[in-house]
Amino acid sequence: MTLKSVETLLDVLHFADSHTAIVVPELGINLTYVSLREQVLAMANALASAGIRRGDAVAIALPNGLPAIISFLAACIAGTAAPLNPAYPYEEFHFFLGDTNARVLLCPPVGAEFVRTAAKDRNIPVFSVEMSEHGEVRMAGAPSGATAAEPTADDIALVLHTSGSTGRPKRVPLRHFNLAVSSANIANTYALTGEDVSLCIMPLFHIHGLIGSTMATLLSGGTVVVPTKFNALSFWRTVRENRVTWYSGVPTMHQLLLARAHHKPAEAASLRFIRSCSAPLSSELIHKIEGLFGVPFVEAYGMTEAAHQMTSNPLPPRHSKPGSVGVGVGLRISIMDKDGNHLGTNQRGEIAIQGANVFRGYENNPEANARAFVNGWFRTGDQGFLDSDCYLHLTGRIKDIIIRGGENIAPHEVDEVLLRHPAVAAAVTFGCMHPTLGEEVAAAVVLHERGGVSEAELIRHCREHLAEYKCPTKIYLVESIPTTATGKIRRRAVAAVLTGGDE
């Protein structure tokens, strides 16, 4: 399979045979590529019969599973998929349905009261997506008679929103070619083949789960195992029963699995690597995971605007650098100063990217696009540097950099030091207001055991490994650190909760 032959997500379905494409472990459903293609095209035609045309948004509020995958692919073919977190409250559904100008809503046949009510209030037709015990998925009550037009590489397949840490979330339109290129980049990075089995533990309303776990696997002819949700208790049984060869998750998932394992699980015998993305993980934890699970652990770097993956540490025999997010895959990377000048090796600045997987701009947001693009480069908002081997090292979000008395402090660097303490299970560093210094350094820490170490001891530990100006003056010992639905930690949200300030 070559990149030139795959320009849309419909092209992926042309590689159809009797090989198993999707497994639903809780229900014992094994769906072949032939059946996947037939069901996706049938639903695309049903959407076309319901009036969906190219560019029309199809809102999808479904839990992980076969209906979510088929609905996503069908919506991409007939119109534009707009997946939503099924756990949103009414207000969020009402906003996102309106912001995407959704023409129809796909949701489960039972429950989903908030999204159904929001759709009704916006006069949006609702179709239930049903699945039989044999894995046959359909839109209940959908009309028939029309055939969905084949999409082109330039058609918008997917629209997602940025996390919206400041202001209103921005709409990110991704074209078929963006998604196809990104899927191919991921498949090439890890040499995925038809023999690989991926376990999708990321939500399918997020680019990580959709492209990183699912589409990259289907593009390579492999098998996607898709449980309804991530469950640490049944995780290794699922790996063993389906001979999973890799999975991709966020640090909170990896940390939970690590905390529950005291020796290498026998069920891990089929694995050939583990991937992490969407948030940074400390070098200390990477070494622990590799030592316990006995397979390479590769950290990648991605974002919605790049249709997921931008860089990744390579698999052996190529060199992996824990603490970095690897090398660029299928795109160009540069480090820029605030004026848009390109910086040299080991110089810190804003990470900028160019490539076929990168979107062309936020939808109906010229002000954001004017800030984000410079001379054809997309400015990610992340700070980092490229070392002499062209491996990218992240030092934090530009807006999360703490400026204490004129000194710039990367929160991730302080996180790394705190996580080296044996009593610390998780740590998040952030800035808080100071009357004379501008900002002061603080951190939230979760301990392995309550009372395992004091705040004063942790501050002393930091002073042993960091310059004085980087050391936290306040450490909050907390039970847990809040994350987004996709496992990301928003430092300013943590700061707002603990200090009572604004996010």
Protein Blocks (a to p, Z undefined) as FASTA:
>chain_A
ZZklmmbfklmmmmgcfbdfbdcfknopacdfklmmmmmmmmmmmmmmnopaehiacddd
ddedjklmmmmmmmmmmmccddddfkbcfklmmmmmmmnopabdcddfegjllmmmmmmm
nopacddddddfkopacdehiaehiacddddfklcfbdcddehlgojdddddddfklmmm
mmmmmmmmnopafkbccddfbdfkbfklmmmmmmmmmmnopacdddfbdcfklmmmmmmm
nopabdcddfklmmmmmmmpcbdcfklmmpgbdcdehiacdfklmmmmmmmnopacdddd
ddfklnppabdcdddfbdcdehiabjaehiacddddfkopacdehiacddddddfklcfb
dehilklmmmmpgghiacehiacdddfkopacdebjfklpcceehiacdfklmmmmmmmp
mkbmbdcddddddfklopacddddddfbghkacfklmmmmmmmmgcfklpcfbdcddfbd
cddfkopacfklmmmmmnopaZZ
